[in-house]
Amino acid sequence: MRTLIPVAVFALALSACTPKKIPGTDIDDTTETQAVLEVVRKYRTAVEARNVEGVYQLVDPSFRDDGGSALPDDDLDYKSLKQRLTTRMSKISDMKLEVTVRRIEFDVEEKMARVTYSYQLSFKMPEYNSRTQSENDIKQMLLKRVGDNEWKIASGI
């Protein structure tokens, strides 16, 4: 019994040092991770609403995205983003986006955050097909710290 009490106290102290996790994830619940998750949440909301301005406000002026291919046709940058998103969004209706953040990694100085997430997107493109289309994948979004605890998307939309 005497041995059990110090072991229990040690185990309790050790568990108090373990970072608290965001429920349902393995992501540490910190001010930084909450701020990054808020950007992802705002992005999802803006995409579902087809709110080009809402997406644009979340993006850093250094934004660049290669669209996942070597071809320049699908590349996006800060200057072209509004026009390209407006064109794309105008062809889509009934959009639903589900995002599940799997991991958030910060660089050593915590100036950049890499968010690994899976998504499920469903939408209609009435101009081409009346049926609901869907896609799902795992992607990464890179966010850049621009203030004390403000983050902007640098790539990965």
N, C-alpha and C positions, 0 to 999 in steps of 0.2 A: 504494500500500500504506500509506503514511504517513497518508493521509486516511481510509482505511478503519478504522484502529484507533480514532481519536477518535470516529468515528461509531458504531462498535460499542459503545464504552464508554458513550457518551451514550444509546444505545438501551437498553442493559442497565440503566443507572441510571433511566431513565424507566419501564421496565417494573417496576422494584422499587417505584415510587411508586404504581402502579396497585393499587387495592384488590383483594384476593383475592375471588373469587366463590364462592358455594355451588355445588358441582358440578351441572351440568344447568340452571342458572338464570343470570339476569343480576343476581341479588341479591348485594349486598356481604356478605361473610362477616365479621360483626362480633359482638361480645357482645350488642348490642341485637337484631340480626336473629335470632340464634340463640335468644334468650329469647322473642321473638315467635313464631317457628316452633315452639318447644316448646309454647306455649299452643295453637296450631292443631293440633298433633299430639295433645295431650291431649283437645282438643275432639272430634276425629275418633274417637279411641278410645272416649270416653264415649258418643258418639252411636251408634256401632256396637254397643256393649254395652247400649244403651238404659238407661244409667246416669244417671238424672236428677240424683242428688246429685253425681255427677262433673261434669256440665255446670254445675250451680249453683255449685260451688266455683270455677269459672273465671270467673264473672261478677261484675262490680263492682256495688255497691249503687246506683250511678247508672244502671244498665242500662235502656235503653228501645229498643224495636224496633217499627217500624210494619208489619212483615210485607210491606213492598213495595207497600202499597196505601193509599189514602186512607180506607178503611173502618176503623172502630175494632174490628171483630170479631176481627181477627187481631193486634191490637197486644199486645205483651208488655212488662212492666216487671218489676223485681226482685221485687216482692211477689207478682205472679201467676205468675211463671215456673215455680216448682216444680209447682204444681197443674196448670197448662196443659200442661207437658211430660209429667207423669205421665199425664194423660188421653190425650194424643196417642200417647205411646209404648206405652200399653196396647193400642192397636189395631193395632200394627205388629209384624211378626216378620221374621226372616231379613234383617236390615238390613246393607247393605254401603255404605260411604261412601268414595269416593276424593276426595282434595283435592289440587289442584296450586296452590301459591302462585305467582302471576305477578309480583307487585310488593309491596314494602313501602315506604311513605313515612312519614317522621316529620315532625312539626311542628318549627318552629325550635327550641323548647326541649326537644324529644324527650320530651314528656309524653304525646303521643298518637301512635299508629301506625295508619295505614290500610293494611289488607291486602287486596289484590285477588287473588281466587282463583277457579278454576273447580272445579266439583265434578260428580261422577257418583254418584247415589244410586240404589240398587235396594233394594226392600223388598216385603213381602207384607202385605196387609191382609185376613186370612182372613175377617173379619166381612162384607166386601163383595165380595171377589173372590179366587179361589184362585191366580190368575196373578200372577207377579212384575211389579211396577210399577217404572218407572224415571223419573228426571228428571235433567237436567243443565242447568247455567247458569253464569254468571259473577256473582259477588257480591262485596261488600265487607264486611269486618269491621273495626270500630273498636275498638282496644284502648287502655286508659288505664294509664299507669305509676302504680303504687301503692307502690313501694319503690325501692331502689337499682336493681334490674334485674328487678323483678317486674311482670308485666303482667296485667290483667284485661280481659275482654270488656265493652265499653260498648254495643255494638249489632252487629247483623249475623249472627245465628245462624239 
